[in-house]
Amino acid sequence: MGKHIKRHRIPTTFANGFAIREVRPQYWLVDFMVDGRRVRKTFTDLNLAKAFCQEKRREIASRGSQSLDLPDAIRVHALKAMEILKGTGATIVQAAEEYARRHPKTQGEAVRQTCDRYLARMTEEGRRMASIRDKRWKFGAICEDLGDRQTASLDQSDISQWITARGFKNGTAHAYEGAAKTLLAFFRGEKRRAIRNCDEAAPETWDVKTATTLFQNAETFTPDLVPALAVLFFAGIRPTEMVRLTWEQIDLDGRVIRLTGDVTKTRTMRNVEISDNLLAWLSACQGAGPLVKSGAWYRTQRERLMKKSNITSWPTDVARHTFATMLYNSTHDAAKVMAQLGHFGNPQTFVTHYKGVPVTAADAAAYWQINPTKTHTAKVMRFVAAS
């Protein structure tokens, strides 16, 4: 027979239905379960432990009597709610809190008011007018549908549903989603942080045929737009930078475009090399003063050109993305392309982003052979900068 082991008996005192165990001399433990939750409390005085047990018994009794006072209809609703929440892991209280968040009873700040505050802060911080106009444009679309909603009631699902209802796709959808997330983060007092819940998609680009057709039609129907298109597609300059660019910053002899801090998005200087075909386009129509009359003028001319070219949409930064893709697939030199773009991040991120774009070596080479097809005489364009 095995040796009998004598178990140590822990001295136990009962008070108000609770067990108080003296786990070691002059050290008592109250340990019990209530509503599926374990409660443990230790004391160095037995009388304090008993008083605690008495208070807990009163608390539980009071809670029980209150539940008995509930009308039958409320108890029925509670049972139905528990059935609905079954398997979700959420409690009735959590469900009620979420409903209250999405349907606040108080008259809080509306979305359009949050938008106004955000734009006002941008102005106070001295942000570029182009950035403010961009945000105002996106916020305007948001306020058309959600302006009267309380900002506190919005979450990611509301943003996604709104974007779907608007029919936004790809880059446009991403841009508006970013604006909405930034607005909600501002409302909550948070700093914006990049969050990706899916694999990064390749940038939208145009093939050589589309680009060629675009420039041929531009020569015929919108010749004044040619310099702007040329620096967008063959220098990778951002649209907002192009609008601020002047002919004085384009050095055809030195074959470089000198972008100053008051022109670039990042407010840092960079030089962009002028390729052979870009030199041909700019030499054919060089002028003086701003490259375009204004951003509004550029968009009007671009829409006219799109109709002539049977192009129904102009994806965000499609010219810049096409430039970067074609240059990278021609040179396989990520550092060179990043320098042209003004990117100073991780080269591997850039390579991964553009490597997946399906462009053959022949197409990439053909892109840099897109040249003027007409015989041009020097056309001096003098635009007066908007005040």
C-alpha positions as CSV (number, residue, x, y, z in Angstrom):
1,M,0.0,0.0,0.0
2,G,1.1,3.5,-0.7
3,K,2.2,5.9,2.0
4,H,-0.7,8.0,3.3
5,I,-0.1,11.7,2.8
6,K,-1.6,13.8,5.5
7,R,-3.1,17.0,3.9
8,H,-2.7,20.3,5.6
9,R,-6.0,21.7,6.6
10,I,-6.4,25.5,6.1
11,P,-8.3,27.2,8.9
12,T,-11.5,28.5,7.4
13,T,-14.1,30.9,8.8
14,F,-17.5,31.6,7.2
15,A,-19.1,35.0,7.1
16,N,-22.3,35.9,5.2
17,G,-21.9,32.8,3.1
18,F,-18.3,33.5,2.1
19,A,-15.3,31.4,3.1
20,I,-12.4,33.2,4.7
21,R,-9.2,31.1,4.7
22,E,-6.2,31.8,6.9
23,V,-3.6,30.9,4.2
24,R,-0.8,31.7,6.6
25,P,-0.7,33.1,10.1
26,Q,-2.4,36.5,10.4
27,Y,-3.2,36.5,6.6
28,W,-6.7,35.9,5.4
29,L,-8.0,35.4,1.9
30,V,-11.6,35.9,0.6
31,D,-12.1,34.1,-2.7
32,F,-15.4,33.7,-4.5
33,M,-17.1,33.9,-7.9
34,V,-19.8,36.4,-8.9
35,D,-21.4,36.8,-12.4
36,G,-18.7,34.5,-13.8
37,R,-15.9,36.7,-12.5
38,R,-13.5,35.6,-9.7
39,V,-13.0,38.0,-6.8
40,R,-10.0,37.6,-4.5
41,K,-9.1,39.9,-1.6
42,T,-6.6,39.5,1.2
43,F,-6.6,41.0,4.7
44,T,-4.2,41.1,7.7
45,D,-7.2,41.5,10.0
46,L,-10.0,38.9,10.3
47,N,-12.6,41.5,11.3
48,L,-11.9,43.5,8.1
49,A,-12.3,40.4,6.0
50,K,-15.7,39.7,7.7
51,A,-16.8,43.3,7.0
52,F,-15.8,43.0,3.4
53,C,-17.9,39.8,3.1
54,Q,-20.9,41.5,4.7
55,E,-20.7,44.4,2.2
56,K,-20.4,42.1,-0.8
57,R,-23.4,40.1,0.4
58,R,-25.4,43.4,0.6
59,E,-24.2,44.4,-2.9
60,I,-25.2,41.1,-4.4
61,A,-28.6,41.1,-2.7
62,S,-29.2,44.7,-3.9
63,R,-28.3,43.8,-7.4
64,G,-30.6,40.8,-7.3
65,S,-33.6,42.8,-6.0
66,Q,-33.1,45.4,-8.7
67,S,-33.2,42.7,-11.4
68,L,-36.5,41.4,-9.9
69,D,-37.9,44.9,-10.2
70,L,-37.3,44.9,-14.0
71,P,-40.5,44.9,-16.1
72,D,-41.2,41.7,-18.0
73,A,-40.8,43.4,-21.4
74,I,-37.2,44.5,-20.5
75,R,-36.3,41.0,-19.3
76,V,-37.6,39.6,-22.6
77,H,-35.6,42.1,-24.6
78,A,-32.5,41.2,-22.5
79,L,-32.9,37.5,-23.4
80,K,-33.3,38.4,-27.1
81,A,-30.2,40.6,-27.0
82,M,-28.2,37.8,-25.4
83,E,-29.4,35.4,-28.2
84,I,-28.3,37.9,-30.9
85,L,-24.9,38.4,-29.2
86,K,-24.4,34.7,-28.8
87,G,-21.0,33.7,-30.2
88,T,-19.8,37.2,-30.6
89,G,-18.1,37.5,-27.2
90,A,-19.8,40.8,-26.6
91,T,-21.9,41.6,-23.6
92,I,-25.2,43.4,-23.5
93,V,-23.5,46.4,-21.9
94,Q,-20.8,46.5,-24.7
95,A,-23.5,46.4,-27.3
96,A,-25.4,49.2,-25.6
97,E,-22.2,51.3,-25.4
98,E,-21.5,50.8,-29.1
99,Y,-25.1,51.8,-30.0
100,A,-24.8,54.9,-27.8
101,R,-21.5,55.8,-29.5
102,R,-23.1,55.6,-33.0
103,H,-26.3,57.3,-32.0
104,P,-25.3,59.9,-29.4
105,K,-28.2,61.6,-27.6
106,T,-26.4,64.9,-27.1
107,Q,-25.9,67.4,-30.0
108,G,-22.2,67.0,-30.6
109,E,-20.0,68.3,-33.4
110,A,-21.2,67.6,-36.9
111,V,-18.9,66.4,-39.7
112,R,-19.0,69.7,-41.5
113,Q,-18.0,71.5,-38.3
114,T,-15.0,69.1,-37.9
115,C,-14.0,69.8,-41.5
116,D,-14.1,73.5,-40.9
117,R,-11.9,73.2,-37.8
118,Y,-9.4,71.0,-39.7
119,L,-9.2,73.5,-42.6
120,A,-8.8,76.4,-40.2
121,R,-5.9,74.6,-38.5
122,M,-4.2,74.0,-41.9
123,T,-4.4,77.8,-42.5
124,E,-3.0,78.6,-39.1
125,E,-0.1,76.2,-39.6
126,G,0.8,77.9,-42.9
127,R,0.1,74.9,-45.1
128,R,0.2,75.4,-48.9
129,M,-2.9,76.7,-50.6
130,A,-2.7,73.7,-52.9
131,S,-2.9,71.3,-49.9
132,I,-5.8,73.3,-48.4
133,R,-7.7,73.3,-51.7
134,D,-7.2,69.6,-52.0
135,K,-8.6,68.9,-48.6
136,R,-11.4,71.4,-49.1
137,W,-12.4,69.6,-52.3
138,K,-12.4,66.1,-50.6
139,F,-14.1,67.4,-47.5
140,G,-16.8,69.0,-49.7
141,A,-17.7,65.6,-51.2
142,I,-17.8,64.0,-47.7
143,C,-20.0,66.8,-46.4
144,E,-22.5,66.4,-49.3
145,D,-23.5,63.0,-47.9
146,L,-22.3,62.9,-44.3
147,G,-22.1,66.6,-43.3
148,D,-25.0,66.5,-40.9
149,R,-23.9,63.3,-39.1
150,Q,-22.2,63.6,-35.8
151,T,-18.5,63.0,-36.2
152,A,-18.4,60.8,-33.1
153,S,-20.8,58.4,-34.7
154,L,-18.6,57.6,-37.7
155,D,-16.1,54.7,-38.0
156,Q,-14.2,52.9,-40.7
157,S,-17.3,50.9,-41.9
158,D,-19.1,54.2,-42.5
159,I,-16.2,55.5,-44.6
160,S,-16.0,52.3,-46.6
161,Q,-19.7,52.3,-47.3
162,W,-19.6,55.9,-48.4
163,I,-16.7,55.3,-50.8
164,T,-18.5,52.3,-52.3
165,A,-21.8,54.4,-52.7
166,R,-19.8,57.1,-54.4
167,G,-18.3,54.7,-56.9
168,F,-14.7,55.7,-56.2
169,K,-12.1,53.2,-57.4
170,N,-8.4,52.6,-57.0
171,G,-6.3,55.7,-56.4
172,T,-9.4,58.0,-56.0
173,A,-10.9,55.7,-53.4
174,H,-7.6,55.5,-51.5
175,A,-7.3,59.3,-51.6
176,Y,-10.7,59.9,-50.2
177,E,-10.3,57.2,-47.6
178,G,-7.1,58.8,-46.4
179,A,-8.8,62.2,-46.2
180,A,-11.7,60.7,-44.1
181,K,-9.4,58.8,-41.8
182,T,-7.3,62.0,-41.3
183,L,-10.4,63.9,-40.4
184,L,-11.5,61.3,-37.8
185,A,-8.1,61.1,-36.3
186,F,-8.1,64.9,-36.0
187,F,-11.4,64.8,-34.2
188,R,-10.1,62.2,-31.8
189,G,-7.0,64.3,-31.2
190,E,-4.8,61.6,-32.7
191,K,-1.8,61.9,-35.0
192,R,-2.3,60.4,-38.5
193,R,-0.7,57.0,-38.9
194,A,-0.5,54.9,-42.0
195,I,-2.4,51.6,-41.6
196,R,-2.5,49.0,-44.4
197,N,-4.9,46.1,-44.1
198,C,-4.2,44.7,-47.5
199,D,-1.3,44.2,-49.9
200,E,-0.1,47.3,-51.7
201,A,-1.4,47.5,-55.2
202,A,0.8,48.5,-58.2
203,P,0.4,52.2,-59.2
204,E,-1.9,53.0,-62.1
205,T,0.0,53.8,-65.3
206,W,-0.7,54.3,-69.0
207,D,0.9,52.3,-71.9
208,V,3.0,53.7,-74.7
209,K,0.0,53.7,-77.1
210,T,-2.2,55.8,-74.8
211,A,0.6,58.3,-74.0
212,T,1.5,58.6,-77.7
213,T,-2.1,59.3,-78.7
214,L,-2.5,61.8,-75.9
215,F,0.5,63.9,-77.0
216,Q,-0.5,63.7,-80.7
217,N,-3.9,65.1,-79.8
218,A,-2.4,67.7,-77.5
219,E,-0.3,69.0,-80.4
220,T,-3.5,69.4,-82.5
221,F,-6.2,70.5,-80.0
222,T,-4.5,71.9,-76.9
223,P,-1.0,73.0,-78.0
224,D,-0.6,75.4,-75.0
225,L,-1.0,72.4,-72.7
226,V,2.0,70.5,-74.3
227,P,4.7,71.9,-71.9
228,A,2.7,71.0,-68.8
229,L,2.1,67.4,-70.1
230,A,5.7,67.1,-71.1
231,V,7.1,67.8,-67.6
232,L,4.4,65.6,-66.0
233,F,5.0,62.5,-68.2
234,F,8.7,62.9,-69.0
235,A,10.1,64.5,-65.8
236,G,7.7,63.0,-63.2
237,I,6.9,66.4,-61.7
238,R,3.8,66.4,-59.5
239,P,0.7,68.4,-60.8
240,T,0.9,70.8,-57.9
241,E,4.6,71.4,-58.6
242,M,3.9,71.9,-62.3
243,V,1.3,74.6,-61.6
244,R,3.9,76.6,-59.7
245,L,6.7,76.0,-62.2
246,T,8.0,78.8,-64.4
247,W,10.0,78.7,-67.6
248,E,12.9,80.5,-65.8
249,Q,13.4,77.3,-63.8
250,I,13.8,75.2,-67.0
251,D,17.4,75.2,-68.2
252,L,17.3,73.7,-71.7
253,D,21.0,74.3,-72.2
254,G,22.0,72.6,-69.0
255,R,19.2,70.0,-69.5
256,V,17.8,70.3,-66.0
257,I,14.7,71.6,-64.3
258,R,15.5,73.3,-61.1
259,L,12.7,72.9,-58.6
260,T,13.0,75.3,-55.6
261,G,11.5,74.8,-52.1
262,D,8.6,77.1,-52.9
263,V,7.6,74.8,-55.8
264,T,8.1,71.3,-54.4
265,K,5.6,69.4,-52.3
266,T,8.2,68.6,-49.6
267,R,9.6,72.2,-49.7
268,T,13.1,70.8,-50.5
269,M,15.0,71.6,-53.6
270,R,15.7,69.0,-56.3
271,N,17.0,69.0,-59.9
272,V,15.3,66.9,-62.5
273,E,17.2,65.8,-65.6
274,I,15.7,66.6,-69.1
275,S,15.6,63.6,-71.3
276,D,16.1,63.8,-75.1
277,N,12.4,63.6,-75.9
278,L,11.5,66.1,-73.2
279,L,14.1,68.5,-74.6
280,A,12.4,68.2,-78.0
281,W,9.0,69.0,-76.6
282,L,10.1,71.9,-74.5
283,S,12.3,73.4,-77.2
284,A,9.4,73.4,-79.6
285,C,7.2,75.6,-77.4
286,Q,9.4,77.4,-74.9
287,G,8.1,80.6,-73.4
288,A,8.4,82.8,-70.4
289,G,6.6,83.1,-67.0
290,P,4.4,80.4,-65.5
291,L,4.1,77.1,-67.4
292,V,0.3,77.3,-67.1
293,K,-2.1,80.1,-66.4
294,S,-3.6,78.4,-63.3
295,G,-4.6,75.1,-61.9
296,A,-8.2,75.7,-63.1
297,W,-7.0,76.5,-66.6
298,Y,-4.9,73.3,-66.7
299,R,-7.9,71.1,-65.6
300,T,-10.1,72.7,-68.2
301,Q,-7.6,72.1,-71.0
302,R,-7.0,68.6,-69.8
303,E,-10.7,67.7,-69.8
304,R,-10.9,69.0,-73.4
305,L,-7.9,66.8,-74.4
306,M,-9.5,63.8,-72.6
307,K,-12.6,64.1,-74.7
308,K,-10.6,64.3,-77.9
309,S,-8.6,61.3,-76.8
310,N,-11.6,59.2,-75.6
311,I,-10.1,59.1,-72.1
312,T,-12.9,58.9,-69.5
313,S,-10.8,59.2,-66.3
314,W,-7.4,60.6,-65.3
315,P,-6.1,58.5,-62.3
316,T,-4.4,60.3,-59.5
317,D,-0.7,60.9,-60.4
318,V,-0.9,58.6,-63.5
319,A,1.7,60.7,-65.4
320,R,4.2,60.6,-62.5
321,H,3.6,56.8,-62.0
322,T,4.0,56.2,-65.8
323,F,7.2,58.2,-65.8
324,A,8.7,56.3,-62.8
325,T,7.7,52.9,-64.2
326,M,9.1,53.6,-67.7
327,L,12.4,55.1,-66.3
328,Y,12.9,52.2,-63.9
329,N,12.2,49.6,-66.5
330,S,14.7,51.4,-68.8
331,T,17.5,51.9,-66.4
332,H,16.8,49.4,-63.5
333,D,18.4,52.1,-61.4
334,A,16.1,52.7,-58.4
335,A,18.3,55.4,-56.9
336,K,18.3,57.4,-60.1
337,V,14.5,57.2,-60.4
338,M,14.0,58.1,-56.7
339,A,16.3,61.1,-57.1
340,Q,14.2,62.3,-60.1
341,L,11.0,61.9,-58.1
342,G,12.4,63.5,-54.9
343,H,11.9,60.3,-52.9
344,F,14.4,59.7,-50.2
345,G,13.0,56.6,-48.5
346,N,13.9,52.9,-48.7
347,P,14.9,51.9,-52.2
348,Q,13.6,48.4,-51.7
349,T,10.1,49.7,-51.1
350,F,10.3,51.7,-54.3
351,V,11.6,48.6,-56.3
352,T,8.9,46.4,-54.8
353,H,6.2,49.0,-55.7
354,Y,7.2,49.4,-59.3
355,K,8.7,46.0,-60.2
356,G,5.2,44.5,-60.5
357,V,4.0,46.8,-63.2
358,P,3.9,44.8,-66.5
359,V,6.2,46.8,-68.9
360,T,8.5,45.2,-71.4
361,A,11.9,46.6,-72.2
362,A,10.7,47.4,-75.7
363,D,7.8,49.4,-74.4
364,A,10.0,51.3,-71.9
365,A,12.4,52.2,-74.7
366,A,9.5,53.2,-77.0
367,Y,8.2,55.6,-74.3
368,W,11.3,57.7,-74.5
369,Q,10.9,58.0,-78.3
370,I,7.6,59.8,-78.0
371,N,8.6,63.0,-79.8
372,P,6.8,65.9,-81.5
373,T,5.2,64.8,-84.8
374,K,4.6,68.3,-86.2
375,T,7.1,71.0,-87.3
376,H,6.9,73.7,-84.7
377,T,8.0,77.2,-84.8
378,A,9.1,78.8,-81.6
379,K,6.0,79.7,-79.7
380,V,6.6,82.1,-76.9
381,M,3.9,81.7,-74.3
382,R,3.7,84.4,-71.7
383,F,1.2,83.7,-68.8
384,V,0.7,86.2,-66.1
385,A,0.9,84.5,-62.7
386,A,-2.3,84.6,-60.7
387,S,-2.2,87.0,-57.8
